Amino acid sequence: MDVLGKILNIEKQLQDIMQRRSLSMPATALVLGSGLGAVADALQNATIIPYGDLAGFPVSTAPGHKGRFVFGTLGGIPLVVMQGRVHYYEGYPMSDVVLPLRVLARLGVKQCVLTNAVGGINEGMQVGDFMLITDHISTFVPSPLTGPNSEQLGLRFPDMTQVYDLQLQAAIRGGAADCHLDLKEGVYAQLTGPHFETPTEIRLLQSLGIDVVGMSTVVEAIALRHMNIRVAGISCITNLAAGISDTPLCGEEVNQVGAQVGGHMTELLTAALGRFEPANR
Ligand code: HPA
């Protein structure tokens, strides 16, 4: 099956399940990064659809990723949450990595907040900080748009001048101020992983003006912009990047820190959602 065929197939399956459960697709999607799954547990009137219920859906194998959609409300705003995502390093082609978001967009999602765990490169970043993503560097990963383009999804050469929506950024900044949270801002770079970087690689990224590094998000943002969906991104600094901290890095630490700040992420998102334009909710 080609990429569009696969998207249409899973779209149909999800649409059928949603119909049977009398669910409608909210305007806003939220993707939860490593360890941040607790945010989904804060949803009111939650309905869960495990990814495994959709035949052919890429299921997450990464620890700290539950692998399900949660439909519900946060602060009264309807949301569809992806509690867990798949990564390129799990062995999926990039077209599969972004497939869940493409399906949500085709079923009516208009804007998406991507969250993730990152290593902090900029000296101003501390473990436990949140960073609003203002731009990204995709240079180190294959484009999710490689291969034949489907005009049904978007343009062959989509513009990436302003990937991260300015109105959504303003809402998230405002939400952080409401919560008295010192929200950092900066540039995110995606590397494929799954290994962490070497100190020399981190110095290279630092010299390029990159503030944080992770293994997701950029390709998702590209696929969403390809489909003309508004995008925002919030990173959680779960560790200082290799060589900036002198301790070896490990995946458990990433999930632990994510879990520790899950409550703050819920507060930030609730406050930010309340500031989204009513017409876009
Ligand atoms: N590097 C890459 N990805 C990450 C890191 C890191 O240090 N921390 C969390 N995700």
Residues whose N, C-alpha, C, O or C-beta is under 5 A from the ligand:
A	BS01	HPA	A117 V118 G119 F196 V213 G214 M215 T238 A241 V254
